[in-house]
Amino acid sequence: MSKEQEELLDGAYQNYVNKTKFPGGHTVPKMLVMYPDSTILTQEEFINKCKTDAEFSEKWGLRIEERELTDVERYTIARQYGLCPKYSNIRLENCTEEEHYNKFNVPTKLITITYKETIIESYE
């Protein structure tokens, strides 16, 4: 994960922590001091919930989408970044060699993180 992605996720999580209210109007930090066993989502749980729960994701303004890349997209990335020297002069219809892609660590997923007005795309 890039530093930019980490900062974006940290900001979204901090917003969640700062705005989460408990009965009586107490904020999370005050509740954690008063009741150390209080339950609040960890950053990992928060991120996973944003990935899987559209309503929760919309409420907190953090959208994380992951999708598998097609063979054509992987081929394009391999050529664009020179990941597979073998592909410098081959035709598009010959781009389904999974074993070759894996050997050269050609990404398999596109991850898009959107928070407020910021969109970050990365490959994994």
matplotlib code that plots the C-alpha trace (Angstrom):
import matplotlib.pyplot as plt

x = [0.0, 1.3, 1.8, -0.9, -3.4, -2.4, -2.9, -6.3, -7.4, -6.0, -8.0, -11.2, -10.8, -9.9, -13.1, -15.1, -13.4, -14.0, -17.6, -18.8, -21.1, -22.1, -25.1, -25.0, -23.2, -19.8, -17.2, -15.1, -11.9, -13.9, -15.8, -12.5, -11.2, -14.4, -15.0, -11.8, -13.7, -16.0, -16.3, -15.2, -14.1, -10.4, -9.1, -8.9, -12.5, -13.6, -11.9, -13.4, -16.8, -16.5, -15.6, -18.6, -21.4, -22.5, -24.7, -21.8, -19.4, -21.7, -22.3, -18.5, -17.7, -15.1, -15.6, -13.1, -13.6, -11.6, -11.9, -10.0, -8.2, -9.0, -6.4, -6.4, -5.8, -3.0, -1.4, -1.6, 0.0, 2.7, 3.5, 3.2, 5.5, 7.9, 7.1, 7.2, 10.0, 8.5, 5.4, 7.1, 6.1, 3.3, -0.3, -3.2, -4.8, -1.8, -2.1, -3.6, -0.4, -1.2, 2.0, 4.1, 2.1, 2.7, 6.4, 6.8, 4.4, 1.9, -0.9, -4.2, -6.4, -7.4, -8.1, -9.9, -10.2, -12.5, -12.7, -14.3, -13.0, -9.9, -9.6, -6.6, -6.2, -3.6, -2.7, -2.1]
y = [0.0, 3.4, 6.2, 8.2, 5.3, 4.9, 8.6, 8.5, 5.5, 7.0, 10.2, 8.3, 6.2, 9.2, 10.9, 7.8, 7.8, 11.5, 11.4, 8.1, 8.9, 6.7, 7.0, 10.3, 12.0, 11.0, 10.7, 7.6, 8.9, 9.9, 6.6, 4.6, 6.4, 5.9, 2.4, 0.8, -2.3, -0.2, -1.6, 0.4, -0.9, -1.2, 0.5, -2.9, -3.7, -0.3, -0.8, -4.3, -3.0, -0.3, -2.9, -5.1, -2.9, -0.3, 1.6, 1.9, 2.9, 5.6, 6.9, 7.4, 8.5, 5.8, 3.5, 0.7, -1.3, -4.3, -6.1, -8.7, -7.5, -9.0, -10.8, -7.8, -5.4, -7.5, -7.7, -3.9, -3.4, -5.9, -4.1, -0.6, -1.2, -3.6, -6.4, -9.1, -8.6, -11.5, -9.4, -6.5, -7.7, -10.2, -9.8, -9.2, -12.5, -14.3, -12.6, -15.4, -17.0, -17.0, -18.7, -16.1, -13.2, -14.7, -15.2, -11.5, -10.4, -8.7, -7.4, -9.3, -6.7, -3.1, -1.4, 1.9, 4.0, 7.0, 9.3, 12.8, 14.1, 12.0, 8.8, 6.6, 3.6, 0.9, -2.5, -5.6]
z = [0.0, -0.9, 1.6, -0.1, 0.3, 4.0, 4.7, 3.0, 5.0, 8.2, 7.6, 7.0, 10.1, 12.2, 11.0, 12.0, 15.5, 16.0, 15.0, 16.5, 19.4, 22.3, 24.5, 26.4, 23.6, 24.6, 21.9, 21.4, 23.2, 26.3, 26.3, 26.0, 29.1, 31.0, 29.8, 28.5, 27.3, 25.0, 21.5, 18.5, 15.2, 14.7, 11.6, 9.9, 10.9, 9.7, 6.3, 5.9, 6.8, 4.2, 1.6, 2.4, 3.7, 1.2, 3.7, 6.2, 3.5, 2.2, 5.8, 6.3, 2.8, 2.2, -0.8, -1.4, -4.6, -5.7, -9.0, -10.9, -14.0, -17.3, -19.4, -21.7, -18.8, -17.5, -20.9, -21.3, -17.9, -18.7, -21.9, -20.5, -17.6, -19.4, -16.9, -19.5, -22.0, -24.0, -24.7, -26.5, -29.9, -29.5, -30.5, -28.1, -28.7, -27.2, -23.8, -21.7, -20.3, -16.6, -15.6, -17.5, -15.9, -12.4, -13.1, -13.7, -10.9, -13.3, -11.1, -10.8, -9.1, -9.4, -6.1, -6.1, -2.9, -2.8, 0.2, -0.1, -3.4, -3.6, -5.7, -5.6, -7.9, -7.4, -8.6, -6.6]

ax = plt.figure().add_subplot(projection="3d")
ax.plot(x, y, z, "-o")
ax.set_aspect("equal")
plt.show()
